[in-house]
């Protein structure tokens, strides 16, 4: 318990002095600091994006993603017209949700150094897990757990591909309310 309070104090001091904005110039934020997230699905009338359901219905590329990290999560585009780098345009209904930008952790930048060896020790202390537990060995899982537990993050934000670093994607592991949008998602494609 003392360790959690120490971490909380450290978190507060870091949060006051540190704000990352790695992707703010590549996404659209509203006046409240929320980013709009878009999910395309063949399922009609979704009101909540449930990561567990998404994992069960995963196809192709997404199934491969789960081999490297089995945590249930939903993937979202961060701008209208964004294509998947491996399949291009995705067909289906468009669903939108919004989330405060500061709830997303830039996994590839790792500003809090959650993937570092010292944080592995912290993960073991907090969870009581064994050093050889699959969750301990999987760096994505460790970072997600610590980002949520220590910093209140609910998803990762990162470039969708190395070829086009302007295409930013979000992976969320929390259920999110969504609204169906009656729009042509690709009418605003980048030329």
C-alpha positions in Angstrom: 0.0 0.0 0.0 2.9 2.4 0.8 4.3 1.7 -2.6 1.0 2.8 -4.3 1.1 6.1 -2.3 4.7 6.7 -3.3 3.9 6.0 -6.9 0.9 8.3 -6.7 3.0 11.2 -5.2 5.6 10.6 -8.0 2.8 10.5 -10.6 1.4 13.9 -9.4 4.8 15.6 -9.5 5.5 14.1 -13.0 2.1 15.1 -14.3 2.5 18.7 -13.2 5.8 19.1 -14.9 5.3 16.9 -17.9 2.8 16.9 -20.7 3.5 15.0 -23.8 2.1 16.2 -27.1 3.7 13.8 -29.6 0.7 13.4 -31.8 -1.3 16.6 -31.2 -0.2 18.1 -34.5 -1.5 14.9 -36.3 -5.0 14.6 -34.7 -8.0 16.9 -34.2 -8.8 18.0 -30.7 -12.0 19.7 -29.7 -12.2 22.7 -27.2 -12.2 20.3 -24.2 -9.1 18.4 -25.3 -11.0 15.4 -26.6 -10.0 13.4 -29.7 -12.6 11.9 -31.9 -12.1 8.2 -32.6 -13.6 6.3 -35.5 -14.3 2.6 -35.6 -15.5 0.9 -38.8 -17.6 -2.3 -38.3 -19.8 -4.5 -40.3 -22.1 -4.9 -37.3 -25.1 -2.5 -37.3 -26.5 -0.6 -34.3 -23.6 -0.8 -31.9 -24.0 1.4 -28.9 -20.8 0.3 -27.0 -17.5 -0.8 -28.4 -16.6 -3.8 -26.2 -13.0 -5.0 -26.5 -14.0 -8.6 -25.6 -16.5 -8.7 -28.5 -14.0 -7.2 -30.9 -11.4 -9.8 -30.0 -13.9 -12.6 -30.6 -14.8 -11.2 -34.0 -11.2 -10.3 -35.1 -10.2 -11.1 -38.7 -7.0 -11.1 -40.7 -4.5 -8.4 -39.5 -6.3 -7.9 -36.2 -6.0 -11.6 -35.4 -2.2 -11.3 -36.0 -2.2 -8.4 -33.6 -3.6 -10.6 -30.8 -0.8 -13.1 -31.2 1.7 -10.5 -30.0 -0.6 -9.2 -27.3 -3.7 -11.1 -26.3 -5.4 -8.3 -24.2 -8.8 -7.5 -25.6 -8.9 -4.1 -27.3 -10.7 -2.1 -30.0 -8.8 -0.2 -32.7 -9.8 3.3 -33.8 -8.8 5.7 -36.5 -8.1 9.3 -35.4 -9.2 11.1 -38.6 -11.8 10.8 -41.3 -10.5 9.1 -44.5 -7.8 7.1 -42.8 -7.0 3.8 -44.4 -5.6 0.7 -42.9 -2.0 0.4 -44.2 -2.3 -3.3 -44.9 -5.8 -3.5 -46.5 -6.6 0.1 -47.6 -10.2 1.2 -47.2 -12.3 -0.7 -44.7 -16.0 -1.1 -45.5 -18.7 -1.0 -42.9 -20.6 1.4 -40.6 -18.8 4.3 -39.0 -18.9 4.6 -35.2 -17.5 7.6 -33.3 -16.5 8.2 -29.7 -14.5 10.8 -28.0 -11.9 10.6 -25.3 -9.6 13.1 -23.6 -6.3 13.1 -25.3 -4.5 12.8 -21.9 -6.2 9.4 -21.4 -4.1 7.9 -24.2 -0.5 6.7 -23.7 2.0 7.1 -26.5 3.3 3.5 -26.3 6.2 3.9 -28.8 7.4 7.1 -27.2 7.0 5.7 -23.7 7.4 9.0 -21.9 7.0 7.5 -18.4 9.5 4.7 -19.3 7.0 2.0 -18.4 8.8 -0.5 -20.5 12.1 -0.1 -18.7 13.5 -2.8 -16.4 12.9 -0.8 -13.2 9.2 -0.7 -14.1 9.2 -4.5 -14.5 10.2 -4.7 -10.8 7.4 -2.3 -10.0 4.9 -4.3 -12.0 5.9 -7.5 -10.1 5.5 -5.6 -6.7 2.1 -4.2 -7.6 0.6 -7.4 -9.1 2.4 -10.0 -7.1 2.9 -11.9 -10.3 5.8 -14.2 -11.0 8.7 -13.0 -13.2 7.8 -15.7 -15.7 4.1 -15.0 -15.9 3.0 -14.3 -19.5 1.7 -10.8 -18.4 5.1 -10.0 -17.0 7.0 -11.2 -20.1 4.7 -9.3 -22.5 6.0 -5.7 -22.5 2.7 -4.4 -24.0 0.7 -5.9 -21.2 3.1 -4.6 -18.5 3.0 -1.1 -20.0 -0.8 -1.1 -20.4 -1.3 -2.2 -16.8 1.2 0.4 -15.4 -0.2 3.2 -17.7 -3.7 2.5 -16.4 -2.8 1.8 -12.7 -0.2 4.6 -12.2 -1.4 7.2 -14.7 -5.1 6.6 -15.4 -4.6 5.8 -19.2 -7.2 3.8 -21.0 -5.5 3.2 -24.3 -2.5 3.5 -26.5 -1.9 6.0 -29.2 0.7 5.4 -31.9 1.5 5.7 -35.7 -0.4 3.1 -37.7 2.5 2.4 -39.9 6.1 3.4 -40.4 5.3 4.4 -44.0 2.9 7.1 -43.0 3.5 8.5 -39.5 0.6 10.9 -40.0 -1.8 8.0 -39.7 -2.4 7.7 -35.9 -4.3 4.9 -34.4 -5.7 4.2 -30.9 -6.0 0.8 -29.2 -8.5 1.0 -26.3 -9.0 -1.8 -23.7 -12.0 -0.1 -22.1 -15.6 -0.3 -23.2 -16.6 2.9 -25.0 -20.0 4.3 -25.8 -20.2 5.0 -29.6 -22.6 6.7 -31.9 -23.3 5.6 -35.5 -22.4 8.2 -38.1 -24.3 8.4 -41.3 -21.3 9.6 -43.3 -19.0 8.6 -46.1 -15.8 8.0 -44.0 -13.6 8.2 -47.1 -15.1 11.4 -48.6 -12.4 13.4 -46.7 -9.4 11.3 -47.8 -6.0 12.8 -47.9 -4.9 13.2 -51.5 
